[in-house]
Amino acid sequence: MQSKRRARAVDILLILLIVLPLAGAMTLKVLTTPDAPLSEGVQISGAQIYFTIPMPIQDLPITAAQVNSWAVILSILGVCLYLTHGIKVIPDSKRQLAAEWIVDTVNRLVRSNMGEKFIGFAPFVAGILALSALSSLSSLLGLFAPTSDVNIILGWAILVFILITHYKLKGGLWAYIKGFFSPIPVFAPLNIIGEIATPISMSFRHYGNVMSGMVISTLIAFALRSLSQTVLGWLPGTLGKIPFLQVGLPAVLSLYFDIFSGCMQAFIFAMLTMMFIATAAPEDA
């Protein structure tokens, strides 16, 4: 009985670890975002800067994208700990079955795209998928999606680029350098540009799709709000201020831009990661 109470208490703490980081990010946004009157028009800007840390070379701004990204990471950690808490050899709970299904699905994804020798990358791929998808879905909570900040995506892409270079160097430094002069030496500048372009193209593809969806949704929501005030502004009292025409269409657009498109971009980023790493490694690595 006491062990069940202890297990239940741990479960509650893990659920709090899932919820509190996102709730804290939402609270921070509410407390630091000033109200903007409708007359100022629509404003689309980057992540809000909460504060700046003085540094010797250049000051370090702490933005909503960084805070929300860490909130998502902590929530993912909480989900992982919750799903694996009290795990047994023979599953007897739905959450363990869910955890095993996730592991099995990611393992099959890695095997089919990278091969058995790269099965150790399954946790990394799962982390990329979860972080990217949940970062995009955080906009459903009213947060600034970390995937709407190119600096966040570029950081992920640079990490992938380091892994790509690591596996290319496994074939030898000379083979890596000689690859830039293939098929003929005159192609060396283009090959170098192509190498550098890998993380840039990965980050801008992901960022561009997520950011464009956010911009379109914002413009349509603002247009419907203005139209509602123009058409229904004659209603008495508070009724005239309620944006009735905003109900419906923005939610439908959110199903595509925030949910479908965000998850699709996460999947594409993970697929590109697997493809680039698998093709970079020499066959005998």
N, C-alpha and C positions, 0 to 999 in steps of 0.2 A: 504493500500500500504506500509506504513511504517512497519507494523507488518510483512509483507511478506519479506521485506528487512532484518529485524532483524532476522527472522527465517532462511533466506538464509545465513546470516553471521554466525550464530551459526552452521549451517550445515558445512560450510567451515572450521570453527575452529575444529569441531569434525573429519572431514576428515583428517585434518592436524595431529590431535592427533593419528589417526590410522597409518598414513604414516611416520611421522617424527621419532618416536622411532626406527623403523626398518631401516629407512634411516640413522639415526645417528649411529646405530650399524654397518651398512655396511661401513660407512665412517671411523669409528674408526678402523675397521679391515684393510681397505686399507692403512690407515696412519701408522699403527703400525706393519704390516706384511712385513718383508724384502723379497725381491725377491730371490728365491732359484734356482740356475742353474740346468739344467737337469743332469749334470754330478754327482751331489750329490746323485742321486737316490731318490726313494720314501721314504718319512718319514711320519709315522702315529704316532701322539702324542696326548696328552690330550689338554684341552682347554688352549689357550694362556693366560699367566698372564700379565695383563696390569700394575698393580702396587700393592704394598703391604702396608697395614696399620699396623704400629707397635702396638702391644697389650701387656699387662702385662705378660700373660702366653705364648701365641703363636701368632706370626704375622698372620694377616688375609690377604690372597691373594685375589685380585679382578680379576676374570678370565672372559674370553669371555663367558663362560656358564652362569655366574651370570648376566652379562650385557645384554646378549641376552634374558635371561629369563625375566628380568624386561622390556625389550623392547616389548616382546610378551604380557606381562601382561598389559602394557599401551595400546597397540594396541587393545587388547580384550576389555578393558575399553572403548576405543573410539568407537568400533563397537557397544557395548551395548548402549552407550549414543546416538549414531547416530540412531540406530534402534528404540529407544524409544522416540526420540525427537518429540514433537508435537503429541504424542499419543492421540487418541480420543476414545470415547465409541464405536462409529461405525467406523470401519476401512475405510479409504478413500485413502490409499497409499500402494504401494507394500511393502515398508520397514516395515510398521506395520504388514501387513499380514505375512511377513517373520518372524518377531519377535514372533507373536502369534503361527506360525507353530513350531518354535523352542521350545517355552514354552510347547506347547501341546505334542510335540514328547518326550521331556524329562520327562514330567509328566507321560505319558503312560509307558515309560521305567521304571521309578521308581515304579509305581503301580504294574506293572507286575512282577517285581523282588524283591521288598521289601514289598509291601503291602500298603494299604491306610494310615496307621498310620505313615509311613515314608515319606509321600509326601513332608514334609518340607525339605527333603534332595535334592529335585530336583535342586535348584540353585547350591548346592555343586557339585552334579554329573555333571551338565552342565559345571561348572567351570573346573573340572578335565578333562572332554572330550576336551574342547576348548584349555586349556593350554597344554595338552599333544600333541594333534594333531597339533596345530599350532607351537609348539616348534619343532616338527619333520619336519614340512613343511618349517620351516625357513631355512633349508639347501638348499632349492631351490633358495634362494637369495644369496647363497655363504657364509652364516653365519655358525658358529659352532653350531650345534643343541644342545640346553640344555639337550635334552633327551639322548645325547651321553656322558653325564657326570653322573656317578653313584651317585655323591653327591646330585644332583638335584632330581633325582628319589627317592633316599633314604629319602630325606626331605619330599616328598609327602607321601611315605609309612609310615613314622613315624607319620605323622599327622593322617593318616587312622588308624594306630595302637592305637593311643590315643583314637580315637572315639570308636574303638572296645572294648578297656578296659573299657571305660566309661559306655558303655551299659552292659557289663558283670557285672560291679560293681552295677548296678541297681538291680540286684537280691540279693544283700547283699555281704558283704566282706567275710563272712564265706563260703557262697556258692561258691564264686569265688576261694577261697583257696582250698576248698574241691574238686573242679573240677580237680585240679592237681593230686589228688590221686585216680581218677576214671580210670578204673573199680576196680583196686587194687592198694595199696600204692606203689608197686614196680615200677609202671609205672610213678611215679612222675617225675623223671629226664627227661624221654622222653617227657612228657607233657610240662614241662618247656621249653625244647629245642624247641618243636613244637610251643609254644607260641612266643618265641623270633624269630623263623625262619619266621614268617608270614611277617613282613615288609621286611626282607632280601630277601625272595623268590619273593615278589612282585616287588621290585626294580631291582633285578638282571634279572628277566624275561624280564622286559621292556627294561632295559639298554642293555642287551645282544643282543636282536633282532635288536635294532636300531643301536648299535655300529657295529655289524657284517655286517650289510648292508652297512654302511659307509666304512668299511675296504675293502669289496669286490669291491664296486664301485671305490674306490681310486686305488686299485691295477689294475683293468681292464683299467681304464682311463690312468694310467701311462704306462701300457704295450702297449696300442694303440698309445700313444704319442711316445714312443721309437721306435715302429715298423714303424710309419709314418716317423720319422727322418731317419731310416735306409733305408727304401724303396724309399722314395721320397726326401731324403736329397740332391740328385743331381740337383734338380730344381734350376734355377738361382735366386739369390737375396733373397728377403723376402719369395718367394713361397716355398723355401726349409725349411723354419722354421715354416710354418703353419702346424699344426697337422691335416691333412685332415682325417686320419683314426679315429680320435676321434669323428667325427661327426656321430651321429646316435645311436650307441650302448649304450654309457653312458646315453643318454636321455631315451632310452627304459628301462634301468635298474633303472633309477630314478623314472619312473612311478611305479615300484614295491616297491623298497626299501624306497624311500622318501614319496611317496603318499599312496599307498595301505598298505604297511607294517606299516608305521607310524600311519595311521588312525586306522588300525586294533589293534595295540598295545594300542592305547588310549582307544578303546572300551573295550578291555580285561581288562585293568587296572580299568576302571570304573565299569565293571561287577563284578570283584573281590571285589572292594570296597563295592558295594551294597550287595553282597552275605555275606561277612564277618560281616558287620555291622548288617544286618538283622538276621543272625543266632546267633549273640552274644547277642542280646537283649532278655530278658525273655519275655514270652508270655503275661504277664500282664503289661509290661512296656508301 
